[in-house]
Amino acid sequence: MRAKNVLVAILNWGIGHATRMAPVIRALQYRGAQVTLASDGAALQVLQSIFPSLPTLTLPGYQVRYHAKQPAWWATLQQGPIIRKAIADEHRALVAWVKDHPTDLILSDNRFGCYVPDVPSIFITHQCQPAAPGVGRWLTKHWARQQIRSFDQLAVVDHPALQLAGRLAHPAGIKKPVVYLGGLSSLPSPLPASPAKCDYLVLLSGPEPQRTVLEEAVLGQMSSLSGKVVVVGGNPRGPLQDHPHYHAYLSPAELFTYWQQARYIIGRAGYSTLMDIAVTGKAACVIPTPGQPEQEYLAELWAARGWVLSQQQRHLSLGDMAQQLKAFQPGFPAQVESYFNHYPAVVDQWLSI
């Protein structure tokens, strides 16, 4: 049987989309697929560091800009014309690329323009029901439904029995075949045993300017955390900070080591970070990005379930957080890691199309 040529397109909206797709890419490779990676910016840089031998396609970026005092969902709606143009640009770029590169399958993680007529195209997301408040939710849901119509299948990054993303992952109203990938994490489960050499692993991520706002607040309160603290800026192009245990960026292999050794995790409530927390079972406190309804919803949902602790950025107190983490035992369901093993069967289905 001829090896399938698969293009995997990944959104550059933080690096979480890139890292969570790593196991899917490896599953494609294991099954003999010829994979090309498509993205832009930091996400493409991360993908190239994980898969240095794979060919890449640089796509036009979405270039959405956020503000320190404006909710992210409102800023996104305001920049609708910019996003629509970026989607049209990436679609044209992909159509042109496919003309010269035989392609059997396209997997698009949240890139709405990455489909081509006559090539099976799968849209991958965990946010079937947008989290924007009020009329913003209706507008974004209607718009997303229109965009997904161009794809042949919807792949949901969740499992209906576990509902990691809660109501966000419910595909109600989407008139496309739906398949569930389960949870996705670049971290293995269970993590290989390792002595706890790091007390706190602080993971900073997400779009600017709130990433930097949180970084400055965390570095200003570092003395409140006793023991060894490792801070990862989550920005491959970011500047170094004047702290002995600060890293602007760590490779997946380096970060894996710190995940092994850390007692406690502190980070944003991004879905990729939450899935990493779930699959490793680490005690964690998450800080949702202000004005980002998805993270605010997920932080509240997971805290209510007893899976994580949560603290608002405006009330950030690393001292209080440290005391709470020492007494916290995450209440994840038994064998939660089993819900992260569904994607290989889905990859088999895709390669049989």
N, C-alpha and C positions, 0 to 999 in steps of 0.2 A: 504494500500500500504506500502511495506517495505521501511524504511528509506534508502536513498542512502548514500553510503560511498564515500566521496569525499576527495581526497588529493589535497591540494593547495601548490604548490611549488613556492617559491619566490626568486628572485635573491638578493644576498647580494652585492649590488653595491651602497653603501650609504643606508640610511634607507627609502628613498622615495618610493621604490617599496613596502616595507612592509606597510607603512601607507596608500598608495593609494588603496591597496587591502582590507583594513579593511571593507569598506562598502559591498564589494562582499561577504566576509566571513560572515558578519552579515546576509546578505540576505539568504545565504545558511542555516545558523542556524535557521533563522525565518521559513524557509520552511521545517524544520525537518531533514536536512541532518546531518550526522555524519562526522564532519570535522577533518582531521589531517593536521597539518601545517608542511611544510618541507622547511628548509633553513639552514643557517649557520651564524656564527659570529654575528655582530651587528644587522643584520636584524632579525635573529631568536630571539635574546634577546628582541627586540622591540615587535615582535609578541607575545612572551610569556608574556610580560607586559600588552598587550592589551587583550589577550585571555588566562588568566592563567589556565583555566580549560580544554583547548583543548590539546589533545596529540600531540607530535611533533616528527619529524624525522630529525636528523642532517645529512645533506648532505655534501659531500666533497666540499671544497671551491675552487673558481677559482684562488685565490692568484695572481691576476694581480698586478704588481707594476708599479707605475708611477714615473716620474722624474720631478724636478722643471723646467728644461730647455728644456725638450723634449715633443713635442705635444703628447697628450694622445692617439690620433688615431694611431700614429706611434708606440708608446710603445705597444699598444694592438696588432698591426700586428706583431711586433717582437716576442711577446710572444704567437704567434699562437699555437705552439706545447704544451705549458703549458695549454692553454685554451682547446684544443682538448682532452688532457688527462683528464682534470677535467670533461669535458662533458661525456667522456666514463666512468669515475669513478662514476659519479652521476647516470648514466643510469644503471650501474651494481648494484649499491646500491638500486635503486628503484625497479628494477626487483626482486632482492632478497627479498625486503620488501613486495612486493605485493604477493609473494608466501605464506606468512604467515598472510596476512591481506587482507581480501576481499575488493576489490576496484571497484567501479562502474564508477568513473569519475576522471580524472586528469586535473587540471588546472595549467598551468605552466606560470608564469610571467617571461619571458625572461630567463628561464633555458632550454637550448636546449636538454639536456639529459633526461628531465623528461617526458618520454612517455614510454608506455609499450604496446607491441602487444596485441591485443584483448581487450584492455581497451580504451574507448573513451578518447582521449587526446586533449586538447585545448591549443594552444599557444597564450599567451596574450602579446601584445606589442603596442607601439605607433610609433616605428621606423621601418617601413616597407622599407623605402628608407634611407640607412645609410648616414650620413652627412660627411663622410671623403672626403677630397679633391682629385681631379685627379684620378689616377689609384687606389688609396686606396678605393674610393667609389665603383668602379667596383668589386674589389676583395672582399670587405666585403659584397656587395649586392649578389654576386654569392654564397659566402659561406653561407650566411643566408638563401638564397633560398633552398640550399641543405639541411640545417638542418630542416627547417620548413616542408619539405616533409614527415617527420616522424610523423607529427601530423595530426589529422582529421579535424581540423578547426582552422582558424586564427581569433582571437578576437582583434579588434583595439581599443585602448583607445583614442577615439576621436569621433567626430560627423561630417559627411561630410558637413553639413550645416554651421558649425561653424569653422572647421579646426583649432583647437587649436594648432596642431603640424605642420600646413602648409603642405609642400610637403613630410615631413618625414613620414606621416601617409598614403600616397597613396599606396594601395596594388597592384599596377600595376605589372603584371608578376608573381604574386604568384598564383599558380594553386591549390588553396584550397578554400573551402567555407569560406566566410568572413562575420563576424558579427561585428557591431559597438556597443561598450559598452557605448559610450558617455564619458564625462569627469568623472574622479573619484577623490574624495577628502574625507578625513576623517573628514572634517569640515562641519557642517550643514549649509544650506542656507535657509532663511537668518539667520545670526548669531543673537542669542538673544541679545536684547539691553543691553548695559552696559556702564557706564560712562567711558570716555577715561582717564584711570589712568596710561597709559604707552604711552609716546610720540613716541618712536622708538622701534620696535621689530626687532632685527638683528638675522637672521637665518644663521648659518654657516653649510655647509654640503658638501658632496662629498668626493672623494678619496684624500688620502694624496699623495704628500706633499702639494698640493695647498690649502687644507682646512686650514692647519696650517699657511701657508703664508698669507692668507687673515685674519685669526684670529689675527695674530700679527699686521698686518697693521691697522685693525679696532680698536684694543685695544690701539694702539699708537695714534689714532686720536679721541679718545672718547670725549676729551674736546671740540671738534668742534660741538658736538650735545648738544643742550640745552634741559633741561627737563629730565624726567626719561627715561633711556635707559636700555633695557633688552637684553642681548646677550646670545644666546643659541648655544653652541658649536657643537651640533649635533653628539656627540661622546659618547655613553654610557660608554665607557671604558676610556674616556679621563681624564687628570689631571685637577684639579681646577686652575683657574687663579686668580691673585690678583686683583679682581675687585668686588665691592659689589653686582653688578647686573649680574654677569656672572654665567651661569649654563652650566656645561659640557653636561647635557642632562636633558630634562623635559619629564615627562610622557605625553601621549596624552591628559589626562584630564587637567594637569597643563598648557600645551601649548595652549589648547583650551581657557583657561581663558585669557592668554595674547593676543591671536588673537582677542578676544572680546574687550579688553581694549586698544589695540594699535591704534594710529592714522596713523602711517606709518610703512611700512614693508621694510626692506633691506635684501637682500639675493642673493643666487646664482640663475642662470637661469635654474635650473633643472626643468624638466617637472612637477614633483609632486608639487614643490613649486609654479610654475606658475599656476597650476590648483587650488591650494588653494587660490592664489591671485584672480583668476577669480571668483570663487564661492562666495567669501566674498566681492568682489568689493573694496578692500582696495587700497589706493594709495601706490605704491611701486616703488622702484628702484632696479634693478637686476644687478649683477656683474657676467658675464659669466666666467666660469673657463677657464683660458688661455690654448690654445691648444686643447680644447674640442669642435670640430666643431658643435655638436648638440646644446650645450648651446649658442655658438656664433651665430648660425643661429636663434634660438628661441628668443634670446634677441633682435636681429636686427628686426626680424619679428614683435614681440609684440610692440617694440618701434615705428616702422613705423605705426602700427595700432592705436597708441595712447593709448594702454592698460597699458603700464608700462614706466618708465624711465629706461635708461641703462647707465652704466658707466664702462669703462675698468679698470681692476685691476691695470694695470701699471700706470694709471692716477688717482688712487683713491683719492678723496677729499670729506670727509664726510661733510665739511663745505658747499661746493658747492651743494652737494646732498641735504642737509637739506633745502637750499634756494629753490631749484627746486621743492622739494616735497611739500612745503608749497603752491606753486602756481599751483600744478598739479591736474587735475581732470581726472581720468581714463575714457576712452571712450568705455567701454564694451557695446556690443549690449544689447538691452532691453531684460529682462528676460533670461539673460545668464545662470542663475541657472537651467533653464528647461532642458538644455543639459546635466545636471549631474544626471538626473533621468531615464536614459534608461536602466541601468544595471539590475534592478529587472526583467524586461521582458525577458532579455537574460538569467538570472539565471533560470527562469521558463523553458525556452527552454532546457537548459542543463539538468535539472533534469528530463525532460521528455524523454531523449534519452534512 
